[in-house]
Amino acid sequence: MFTDPLVVVLLASGAFFMLVGTLGFIRFPDFYSRMHATGKCDTLGEGLMLLGLILYEGASFVSIKILILIIFILVANPTSTHAIAKAAYDVGLEPWKKEEDIDDLDT
């Protein structure tokens, strides 16, 4: 019975990080900072929620499949985020700069 509150905490924590990543995607000004917010928060949020599902399921073959899925997410999400950001940089997408920073360079 101890696992039930722990499962709730893990699922709620994962949902919180997913929500924070979504808010970062909406709030941040440029492509690179949005990629950073969603890449980090989605990886952690999904991992926590799947870990909660492993504890809820108990020791079974399904738990092993979920553990393999967590490992895949931990490898694939940062790798794909890096590849997408590098492709955007190679194409020439400039990072966002404050207007005051641009004015300071002109004088």
Backbone bond lengths (Angstrom), bond angles and torsions (degrees), N, CA, C in turn:
res aa  C-N    CA-C-N  psi(-1)  N-CA   C-N-CA  omega(-1)  CA-C   N-CA-C  phi
1 M - - - 1.446 - - 1.521 112.61 -
2 F 1.331 117.00 -15.37 1.459 119.97 179.01 1.524 111.85 -68.27
3 T 1.333 115.81 -27.12 1.466 118.59 -175.67 1.524 112.90 -71.81
4 D 1.328 119.05 -25.01 1.464 120.27 -177.75 1.529 112.91 -60.08
5 P 1.338 120.34 -49.35 1.474 118.15 176.70 1.522 112.69 -64.90
6 L 1.324 117.33 -33.90 1.462 120.80 178.28 1.523 110.81 -66.58
7 V 1.316 116.85 -38.42 1.462 120.99 176.92 1.524 109.98 -63.04
8 V 1.321 116.96 -43.93 1.462 121.31 179.11 1.528 110.52 -62.51
9 V 1.324 116.97 -42.15 1.470 120.62 179.41 1.529 110.38 -64.18
10 L 1.320 118.14 -43.69 1.460 120.85 179.90 1.528 111.78 -65.83
11 L 1.321 117.07 -42.85 1.465 119.83 178.65 1.524 111.44 -66.14
12 A 1.334 116.94 -41.38 1.464 120.29 179.00 1.528 111.07 -67.71
13 S 1.324 117.19 -39.35 1.466 120.11 177.80 1.526 110.72 -64.50
14 G 1.304 116.58 -42.88 1.461 120.08 177.63 1.518 111.93 -62.84
15 A 1.329 116.85 -42.50 1.463 119.86 177.49 1.525 111.02 -64.88
16 F 1.335 117.33 -36.06 1.462 121.13 177.34 1.521 111.03 -62.26
17 F 1.329 117.25 -46.78 1.455 119.84 -179.70 1.529 111.76 -66.37
18 M 1.319 117.41 -34.88 1.456 119.75 175.71 1.528 110.73 -64.76
19 L 1.337 116.63 -40.19 1.459 121.12 178.09 1.528 111.08 -65.76
20 V 1.335 116.93 -43.00 1.467 120.84 178.80 1.532 110.27 -63.23
21 G 1.307 117.76 -39.87 1.463 120.62 176.87 1.519 112.20 -63.61
22 T 1.323 116.70 -38.50 1.458 120.43 177.38 1.521 110.84 -67.01
23 L 1.330 116.92 -41.54 1.467 120.04 177.08 1.530 110.87 -64.54
24 G 1.321 117.66 -38.38 1.456 120.81 176.02 1.519 111.65 -63.81
25 F 1.311 116.48 -37.51 1.463 120.68 177.30 1.524 110.86 -63.31
26 I 1.309 116.51 -38.86 1.462 120.97 -179.64 1.531 111.18 -75.97
27 R 1.331 117.13 -39.55 1.468 122.29 -171.00 1.521 115.54 -83.14
28 F 1.321 117.67 -37.51 1.455 119.85 -171.67 1.528 111.49 -70.77
29 P 1.341 116.73 151.98 1.460 119.84 -168.37 1.527 116.42 -83.04
30 D 1.315 118.83 -27.69 1.465 117.84 -174.07 1.520 111.93 -131.19
31 F 1.307 114.01 174.13 1.456 122.10 -175.70 1.524 112.61 -59.95
32 Y 1.325 117.33 -43.75 1.458 121.27 -173.79 1.530 111.85 -68.93
33 S 1.304 118.03 -42.95 1.467 119.73 179.04 1.526 110.73 -70.06
34 R 1.319 117.20 -32.53 1.474 119.91 175.54 1.525 111.02 -66.73
35 M 1.321 115.93 -41.17 1.464 119.66 177.30 1.529 110.86 -63.02
36 H 1.329 116.31 -38.73 1.462 120.30 179.35 1.530 110.52 -63.84
37 A 1.321 116.51 -46.76 1.469 120.49 -177.98 1.525 111.42 -62.78
38 T 1.303 116.86 -48.15 1.459 118.87 -177.20 1.522 112.19 -72.17
39 G 1.324 117.21 -36.37 1.463 119.54 -179.60 1.513 112.82 -64.45
40 K 1.323 116.34 -46.29 1.469 120.33 -178.62 1.526 111.34 -70.47
41 C 1.319 116.47 -50.08 1.471 119.81 -173.90 1.520 112.39 -70.07
42 D 1.325 117.96 -37.25 1.457 119.44 179.32 1.521 111.82 -67.16
43 T 1.313 116.99 -40.17 1.459 120.18 179.14 1.525 110.84 -62.61
44 L 1.327 116.57 -47.62 1.461 120.06 -179.65 1.527 111.42 -68.56
45 G 1.329 117.05 -42.99 1.461 120.49 -179.17 1.518 112.73 -62.61
46 E 1.316 116.15 -46.27 1.464 119.77 178.59 1.523 111.13 -64.74
47 G 1.324 116.73 -40.05 1.461 119.91 178.94 1.515 112.28 -62.83
48 L 1.326 117.40 -43.63 1.464 120.44 179.48 1.521 111.86 -65.74
49 M 1.321 116.63 -42.44 1.464 118.90 -180.00 1.530 111.45 -66.20
50 L 1.314 116.93 -40.74 1.465 118.78 178.14 1.526 111.74 -68.72
51 L 1.332 117.06 -33.89 1.463 119.70 174.88 1.529 110.59 -64.17
52 G 1.325 116.89 -39.00 1.465 120.67 174.48 1.517 112.04 -61.72
53 L 1.320 116.70 -37.90 1.466 120.03 177.76 1.529 111.81 -68.40
54 I 1.327 116.91 -34.02 1.473 119.99 176.11 1.524 109.58 -63.55
55 L 1.335 116.87 -44.89 1.468 119.44 179.36 1.529 111.63 -65.63
56 Y 1.308 116.55 -35.68 1.469 120.43 179.36 1.524 110.89 -68.45
57 E 1.327 117.18 -40.08 1.466 121.65 -177.99 1.521 112.22 -72.59
58 G 1.328 117.14 -34.64 1.460 119.47 -175.79 1.515 110.32 87.96
59 A 1.314 116.00 -171.62 1.465 121.29 -178.91 1.525 109.68 -78.08
60 S 1.320 115.94 105.96 1.465 120.81 178.88 1.526 108.94 -155.53
61 F 1.314 115.06 177.10 1.455 120.56 178.51 1.521 111.07 -66.89
62 V 1.329 117.25 -32.12 1.463 121.75 177.79 1.529 109.94 -63.27
63 S 1.324 117.45 -39.22 1.470 121.24 178.36 1.526 111.18 -62.70
64 I 1.311 116.88 -37.05 1.462 120.48 177.91 1.529 110.05 -66.33
65 K 1.323 116.63 -40.84 1.463 120.20 177.13 1.534 111.06 -62.97
66 I 1.323 117.09 -41.37 1.464 120.57 178.96 1.526 110.18 -66.39
67 L 1.330 117.78 -38.12 1.462 121.10 177.28 1.532 111.10 -63.20
68 I 1.315 117.02 -40.98 1.466 120.82 175.85 1.527 110.10 -63.27
69 L 1.311 116.97 -38.27 1.460 121.38 177.25 1.529 111.56 -64.26
70 I 1.336 117.29 -40.17 1.465 121.08 176.89 1.530 110.27 -61.61
71 I 1.321 117.04 -44.34 1.464 120.86 179.49 1.525 110.33 -62.49
72 F 1.330 116.62 -42.34 1.455 120.31 178.29 1.534 111.12 -61.88
73 I 1.330 117.41 -42.99 1.467 121.52 179.72 1.528 110.51 -64.58
74 L 1.331 116.88 -41.49 1.463 120.12 179.84 1.526 112.69 -64.75
75 V 1.320 117.14 -26.00 1.465 120.59 177.95 1.533 110.66 -90.58
76 A 1.318 117.68 -43.97 1.462 121.47 -171.01 1.525 113.81 -76.76
77 N 1.332 118.86 -40.36 1.469 119.99 -176.12 1.526 112.75 -63.42
78 P 1.330 120.21 -52.21 1.466 117.81 178.62 1.527 113.36 -64.51
79 T 1.324 116.72 -35.37 1.455 120.20 179.74 1.522 111.32 -65.31
80 S 1.321 116.50 -45.47 1.467 119.40 -179.66 1.526 111.32 -69.74
81 T 1.324 117.88 -37.12 1.460 120.57 177.06 1.526 110.40 -61.77
82 H 1.321 116.72 -43.91 1.463 120.94 178.33 1.527 110.88 -63.57
83 A 1.321 117.60 -42.63 1.463 120.91 -178.66 1.527 110.96 -65.07
84 I 1.328 117.49 -41.00 1.461 120.61 179.39 1.528 110.63 -67.02
85 A 1.335 117.22 -42.75 1.465 120.57 178.86 1.529 111.04 -65.44
86 K 1.316 117.66 -39.07 1.469 120.55 178.32 1.519 110.76 -66.78
87 A 1.315 117.25 -39.05 1.467 120.24 177.47 1.527 110.70 -64.34
88 A 1.326 117.05 -39.92 1.466 120.03 177.82 1.521 110.75 -65.37
89 Y 1.317 117.53 -39.57 1.466 121.44 178.14 1.535 110.77 -66.53
90 D 1.326 116.73 -41.50 1.458 120.69 179.87 1.529 112.04 -65.46
91 V 1.323 116.62 -33.25 1.460 120.88 177.94 1.526 110.88 -71.96
92 G 1.327 116.72 -23.97 1.456 120.37 177.21 1.506 114.83 111.63
93 L 1.313 118.02 16.12 1.459 121.37 177.96 1.522 108.84 -71.22
94 E 1.322 116.24 116.39 1.460 122.11 -176.66 1.522 111.23 -81.72
95 P 1.335 117.49 142.88 1.469 119.70 172.77 1.528 110.91 -67.01
96 W 1.304 115.58 155.15 1.463 122.31 -179.30 1.517 109.84 -69.55
97 K 1.341 116.36 141.75 1.460 121.99 176.09 1.522 108.16 -129.61
98 K 1.327 115.78 146.30 1.461 120.25 176.31 1.523 109.64 -67.26
99 E 1.318 115.54 149.98 1.458 120.17 178.44 1.521 111.30 -62.47
100 E 1.338 117.65 -38.30 1.460 120.14 -178.68 1.522 111.64 -66.96
101 D 1.334 117.55 -30.32 1.460 120.32 176.93 1.527 110.85 -67.08
102 I 1.306 117.11 -37.80 1.460 121.76 179.59 1.533 109.17 -68.05
103 D 1.345 117.17 -41.31 1.463 120.77 179.12 1.515 111.56 -63.62
104 D 1.320 118.16 -37.98 1.450 121.41 -179.58 1.529 111.99 -65.51
105 L 1.303 116.96 -31.16 1.465 119.99 -179.54 1.520 111.91 -74.03
106 D 1.338 117.76 -28.96 1.451 121.36 -177.88 1.522 112.96 -73.08
107 T 1.318 118.64 -27.61 1.463 120.38 -175.67 1.501 113.35 -87.36
